[in-house]
């Protein structure tokens, strides 16, 4: 089950991902700071590092900023698409949790939302094949 799931808004797509405060508890501790790197692995196995921060004063609502927009561009996300975060246990060390992120595209037919489809990107594999085919030899 996802720790956090969100339908993306225009702000999430163009600026930062705003998260509910209740999601803040399973995130890595900020250890007295208001900023912390937040690593996650996507459904393709690619590692992402986002910057999680909270306001210095007032309501400590967490947001992902640095690294988030690169993820949005790479997955070609739009408002209405969905992201899910999962907290996982490292198989080699049960004490070390890690996070998984999944992106899902909204499926619309004749303007009606029918559901969401997972986005699995294989660009790195095809880019590697292309690079190999261009090498002289």
N, C-alpha and C positions, 0 to 999 in steps of 0.2 A: 504494500500500500504506500502511496506517495505521502511524504512528509508535508508537501506543499504542492498545490496545483493552481495555475492561474491562467485565465484567458487574458491575453495581452491587449493592452490599450495603446493608443498613439504615444503616450508618454513612455511606456515600457519599450516601445520600438525605437524611439528617437532620442531618448535621454538616459534613462536608468530603469531598472526593474525594482519596483516598489513591492515590498513583501509585508505580510501581516506580522504584527509583533509576536503572535504565538509561535511563528516559525523560528523566531530568534533563539529559543531555547535549544533546539537540536543543532544549531550552527556551532562551529568552533568558538570557544570562549574568546572574547575580545581582550581578556587579561588587562583590564584597566584602561585600555585604549578605546577609541571610537572607530577605528579602522583595522581591518584584518583581511589578509588574502584568504580566499575561499576556493579551494581546488575542487573540480568536479570532472567526471568522465562522462562523455556523451554516449549515445547508443551505438556509435561506430567505433568506440574505444579510444577516441581522441581526448586528450586531457586539456581542460580549460582552467585558467586561473582568473577568477573574478575578484574584485575588491568589494568586500562587504563593509558598510559603514552605517553608523547611526548618528543622529544629531548630537551635538555636544551638550545642548541644553534642551529641556522640555521633553516631549514624548520621544522615546528612543526607537522610532520606526526604522527597521533595517532596510537598506537598499543595496543593490548590486550596481556598481558603476564601471570602473575600469575593467576591460575585458568583455563586458556584457554586450556592447554594441558590435564588437567583432563577431561574437557568437550569433547575434541577430542577423548580421550581413551574411555570414557563412551559411546559415540555415535558410536564408531568404524569408525570414518571418515577417508577418504582417499583423496588424491589429485584428483580433478575433482568433488567431492561432493560440495554441496552448503550450505551456511548459510545465514539466513536473520534476520535482526534486525528490530523491530517495536517499535515505541514510543507510549505508551498507556496512557490513563488518568485513574487514580485510581477512581473507581466507588463511593467510600465513600467520597472522597475529590477531587474535580475537579482541585485543584491547584497542586496536587502531581502527576507528571508523573512517569511511570515505564516503563521498557523495557522488551520486549519479544524476545526470540531467537528461531529460528526454524532451524533444520538441515534437509537436504534432500540428499538422496543417489542418485547417478547417475545411471540411468537404461540404460544398454547397452545390445543389442541383436546382436550377430554376429559382434561385434566391432562398431556398430552404436549406437550413443546416441539417445535414444527415449524420454528422459525426466528425471524428478526427482521425487522421492517418499519421502514423509515426514517420518521421523523417530520418532516413539512414543515408548518409552521404558516403560515397565511395571515391571521391575525387582524388584523394592522396594515392590510392592504388593505381588509378588510370594515369595520373600525372607521372608516377614512377615508371609505368610501362612506356609512356610516351618519351620520357627522358632516355630510357634504355635504348629505344629504337632509333634515337637521333645520334647516339654515340658512334663515331667511326670505328669500323673494326671488323 
